[in-house]
Amino acid sequence: MYTTTRRIAGGTFMVCSDCGDAVSMNTICKTPLQSATDMLKHMAVHNASRAFAPVVEPLTQPEPEADLSGELLN
């Protein structure tokens, strides 16, 4: 997914939220069909990598053990 980012130094970019790849709006305006094709290919690569990624079981946090010593931890 791309988001629009405007930089202080000037210029507006479409930035990939997954990897940070940026495409200048000037480039998009100069070659709109090529830029759109490149962006769709880029997103397809991310989708494909997610589709074939190994399934990882979610990590669970261990339950805290009761402190029977009566001491305060600071």
N, C-alpha and C positions, 0 to 999 in steps of 0.2 A: 504494500500500500504506500502510496506517495503522499507527502504533505508539502504544502507550499511554505517556503522559508524566505524571508527577506533579510538580507544582511546589511549591517550598518555601513560597511564600505561601499555598498551599492550592489545592485543586482538581485534578482529574484530567482530562486531555484526550486525545482521539484526534487525533494529528498526522499529516498527510500527509508521507511521507518524501520525496516529490518536490518539493513547493513550500512546505511548512511550514504549510499551512492547518490550523487547529485547530478541533475541535468539542468543547465541554464535555460531560462525562459527565452533568451535570445536564440538559442539553438532550436528550441521548439518552434519558434515563430519562423525561423529561416527554412527549416525542413520539417514541417509538421508530420507528414506521413512516415518519414524515416524515424523521427523521434518517437512517435506513437508505437511504431513497430518495435523499436528498441526497448521501450518501457514495458510493453506486453511480454516480450521475450524475457526480460529481467524478472518480472513477476512470476512467469511460468517456471523459471528456474527455482525460485523460492518455494513455490507450491510443490514442485516435483521433489525437492529435497525434504520437505516435510512429509510427503506421502511415503517415501522410502526410508525415513528415519526409524531407528529402532524404538520400540515402545519401552519407555522407562517407567517403572512403578513410582508413584509419588512418594517422596520422603516424608516420614512421620517423625515428629519430635518425640523423644522419650519423655515419659511422664516424670515430673520432678519427684525425687524421693523425699520422704518426710525426714526432717532434721530432728532427731531424738535427743540431741545433746543439750538443747536448751540455749545454745549460744546464738547471739545475733551476728549475722554476717553483714559487715559494712566495709 
